[in-house]
Amino acid sequence: MKLQKNLHTSLLIGVDLVLLTSALYFSLLIRYFFDPIGIEIAELFNQHLPYFIPLYLFVVSVLYISLAYNDTTLAYLKRSIPKLAESLTVAMILGIAYFYIFASYLPISPKITYAIFFGVSFIVLSVSRIAYAKLPLLGAHINALVLMKKGSVYEQVLHDMWNHAPRATFTRAEDFSVDGVTAHLEKTDATLIVYDDTDREIVQLLSLLPTHIIRTVPVVSKAALHEQFFGKIFLPTFSEESLLRDYLNHKPFFEIIKRIFDLVVAVPLFILTLPLMAIGAVAVYMETGRPIFIFQERLGLGRKIMKIPKLRTMYRNDNKGEWIFDGENKVTKVGAVLRKSRIDEFPQLWSVIKGDLSLIGPRPDMTGHEMKIREEIDFYHARYTVPPGLSGWAQVTQEVVPQNMEETRERFAYDMYYIKNRSIFLDFSIALKTVRILLSRMGR
């Protein structure tokens, strides 16, 4: 099974390399269709191909590292297409560095072709993902044996997965004996075993299965599969043991790189946005007078209280840390523009430079209702084990802005997923999603 999986992944990578090569050919056709230079496209293609091969390798490497070739990703278009866009963006940045560093050694300088290439690549690779997910013959299919008894805490999770992954088949085991499970696996082509990690009998059953089965069929807990599908942890099974094992982990190298990245981005961005902040400040003063800025008390790393600066957007000084409902403390006309454009949040870059905030991380809690949240949500203090950020996984993933305890609980599930899986790539993915939301003016 492992060999089959490796061959499957290799085939997908091979197909992508062929598609990237065709994308280069079509890019040259587009580039020189309106601006012919008297050279055959085939000759231009042969000139460009050797120097574009590193770009191909950048693309497939980033896709592989981001798990974009996993069936759990490919079977679900809402995951595979965004992951493709993010991976191509990373590869494009690496490609820019490649052409810049080796510019003096390369006989070509394909600026326009380069831009067209990544646009065409996104189109052809997106089409391949759609075909892979929709066409049965291509086999983007998960065939999972579910070791879960009726009445399990995961019942709703299983139902949600059926609805969100139409190309996945979840077959519940009827016989929970070693012989019964072994017989089922030998008769079917199950590609995955999903088990209920809260049931001791099921966990014990797994330990008794023949070694050749455990080695050939991937085994994953229901909680882990939930994380892969929905990008958040499953709170009902979140325990002190899992907190100590998976979340309170120190990542010194990542934290150093993250801090350097914060400064490299925040300092020039703060300088560039100063004129916009000045215009916003004048507009606030002309409409409603002082105060121009508010300083919201928020909780940072280790629950340290810090003051975050923002341009005032409401009639009252909106720094009390309370949930705001319709009709309460209305947003000013200038404030509405500042919020929609996000100019009101630009002063927070100063907090990033100071080190109170990071660019990416869980949004810092206001002090006004944090104690009540901690009383309602178990292990909520774990949220303060990493620096808070201007944008986070919950902000680019959760469908609503938390305005009540249930929505805050949902945000916590997304935040803990980030804390558990935080990495340079995940931070970059969140940054790209944030930019996309801001540009589409659909941010929260």
Secondary structure in CASP SS format (residue, H / E / C, confidence):
PFRMAT SS
TARGET T0000
AUTHOR 0000-0000-0000
METHOD secondary structure of the structure
MODEL  1
M C 1.00
K H 1.00
L H 1.00
Q H 1.00
K H 1.00
N H 1.00
L H 1.00
H H 1.00
T H 1.00
S H 1.00
L H 1.00
L H 1.00
I H 1.00
G H 1.00
V H 1.00
D H 1.00
L H 1.00
V H 1.00
L H 1.00
L H 1.00
T H 1.00
S H 1.00
A H 1.00
L H 1.00
Y H 1.00
F H 1.00
S H 1.00
L H 1.00
L H 1.00
I H 1.00
R H 1.00
Y H 1.00
F H 1.00
F C 1.00
D C 1.00
P C 1.00
I C 1.00
G C 1.00
I C 1.00
E C 1.00
I H 1.00
A H 1.00
E H 1.00
L H 1.00
F H 1.00
N H 1.00
Q H 1.00
H H 1.00
L H 1.00
P H 1.00
Y H 1.00
F H 1.00
I H 1.00
P H 1.00
L H 1.00
Y H 1.00
L H 1.00
F H 1.00
V H 1.00
V H 1.00
S H 1.00
V H 1.00
L H 1.00
Y H 1.00
I H 1.00
S C 1.00
L C 1.00
A C 1.00
Y C 1.00
N C 1.00
D H 1.00
T H 1.00
T H 1.00
L H 1.00
A C 1.00
Y C 1.00
L H 1.00
K H 1.00
R H 1.00
S H 1.00
I H 1.00
P H 1.00
K H 1.00
L H 1.00
A H 1.00
E H 1.00
S H 1.00
L H 1.00
T H 1.00
V H 1.00
A H 1.00
M H 1.00
I H 1.00
L H 1.00
G H 1.00
I H 1.00
A H 1.00
Y H 1.00
F H 1.00
Y H 1.00
I H 1.00
F C 1.00
A H 1.00
S H 1.00
Y H 1.00
L C 1.00
P C 1.00
I C 1.00
S C 1.00
P C 1.00
K H 1.00
I H 1.00
T H 1.00
Y H 1.00
A H 1.00
I H 1.00
F H 1.00
F H 1.00
G H 1.00
V H 1.00
S H 1.00
F H 1.00
I H 1.00
V H 1.00
L H 1.00
S H 1.00
V H 1.00
S H 1.00
R H 1.00
I H 1.00
A H 1.00
Y H 1.00
A H 1.00
K H 1.00
L C 1.00
P H 1.00
L H 1.00
L H 1.00
G C 1.00
A C 1.00
H C 1.00
I E 1.00
N E 1.00
A E 1.00
L E 1.00
V E 1.00
L E 1.00
M C 1.00
K C 1.00
K C 1.00
G C 1.00
S C 1.00
V C 1.00
Y C 1.00
E H 1.00
Q H 1.00
V H 1.00
L H 1.00
H H 1.00
D H 1.00
M H 1.00
W H 1.00
N H 1.00
H H 1.00
A C 1.00
P C 1.00
R C 1.00
A E 1.00
T E 1.00
F E 1.00
T E 1.00
R E 1.00
A C 1.00
E C 1.00
D C 1.00
F C 1.00
S C 1.00
V H 1.00
D H 1.00
G H 1.00
V H 1.00
T H 1.00
A H 1.00
H H 1.00
L H 1.00
E H 1.00
K H 1.00
T C 1.00
D C 1.00
A C 1.00
T C 1.00
L E 1.00
I E 1.00
V E 1.00
Y E 1.00
D C 1.00
D C 1.00
T C 1.00
D C 1.00
R H 1.00
E H 1.00
I H 1.00
V H 1.00
Q H 1.00
L H 1.00
L H 1.00
S H 1.00
L H 1.00
L C 1.00
P C 1.00
T H 1.00
H H 1.00
I H 1.00
I H 1.00
R H 1.00
T H 1.00
V C 1.00
P C 1.00
V E 1.00
V E 1.00
S E 1.00
K H 1.00
A H 1.00
A H 1.00
L H 1.00
H H 1.00
E H 1.00
Q H 1.00
F H 1.00
F H 1.00
G C 1.00
K C 1.00
I C 1.00
F C 1.00
L H 1.00
P H 1.00
T H 1.00
F C 1.00
S C 1.00
E H 1.00
E H 1.00
S H 1.00
L H 1.00
L H 1.00
R H 1.00
D H 1.00
Y H 1.00
L C 1.00
N C 1.00
H C 1.00
K C 1.00
P H 1.00
F H 1.00
F H 1.00
E H 1.00
I H 1.00
I H 1.00
K H 1.00
R H 1.00
I H 1.00
F H 1.00
D H 1.00
L H 1.00
V H 1.00
V H 1.00
A H 1.00
V H 1.00
P H 1.00
L H 1.00
F H 1.00
I H 1.00
L H 1.00
T H 1.00
L H 1.00
P H 1.00
L H 1.00
M H 1.00
A H 1.00
I H 1.00
G H 1.00
A H 1.00
V H 1.00
A H 1.00
V H 1.00
Y H 1.00
M H 1.00
E H 1.00
T H 1.00
G C 1.00
R C 1.00
P C 1.00
I C 1.00
F E 1.00
I E 1.00
F E 1.00
Q E 1.00
E E 1.00
R E 1.00
L E 1.00
G C 1.00
L H 1.00
G H 1.00
R H 1.00
K C 1.00
I E 1.00
M E 1.00
K E 1.00
I E 1.00
P E 1.00
K E 1.00
L E 1.00
R C 1.00
T C 1.00
M E 1.00
Y C 1.00
R C 1.00
N C 1.00
D C 1.00
N C 1.00
K C 1.00
G C 1.00
E C 1.00
W C 1.00
I C 1.00
F C 1.00
D C 1.00
G C 1.00
E C 1.00
N C 1.00
K C 1.00
V E 1.00
T C 1.00
K H 1.00
V H 1.00
G H 1.00
A H 1.00
V H 1.00
L H 1.00
R H 1.00
K H 1.00
S H 1.00
R C 1.00
I H 1.00
D H 1.00
E H 1.00
F H 1.00
P H 1.00
Q H 1.00
L H 1.00
W H 1.00
S H 1.00
V H 1.00
I H 1.00
K H 1.00
G C 1.00
D C 1.00
L C 1.00
S E 1.00
L E 1.00
I E 1.00
G C 1.00
P C 1.00
R C 1.00
P C 1.00
D E 1.00
M E 1.00
T C 1.00
G C 1.00
H C 1.00
E H 1.00
M H 1.00
K H 1.00
I H 1.00
R H 1.00
E H 1.00
E H 1.00
I C 1.00
D C 1.00
F C 1.00
Y H 1.00
H H 1.00
A H 1.00
R H 1.00
Y H 1.00
T H 1.00
V C 1.00
P C 1.00
P C 1.00
G E 1.00
L E 1.00
S E 1.00
G C 1.00
W H 1.00
A H 1.00
Q H 1.00
V H 1.00
T H 1.00
Q C 1.00
E C 1.00
V C 1.00
V C 1.00
P C 1.00
Q C 1.00
N C 1.00
M H 1.00
E H 1.00
E H 1.00
T H 1.00
R H 1.00
E H 1.00
R H 1.00
F H 1.00
A H 1.00
Y H 1.00
D H 1.00
M H 1.00
Y H 1.00
Y H 1.00
I H 1.00
K H 1.00
N H 1.00
R C 1.00
S C 1.00
I H 1.00
F H 1.00
L H 1.00
D H 1.00
F H 1.00
S H 1.00
I H 1.00
A H 1.00
L H 1.00
K H 1.00
T H 1.00
V H 1.00
R H 1.00
I H 1.00
L H 1.00
L H 1.00
S H 1.00
R C 1.00
M C 1.00
G C 1.00
R C 1.00
END
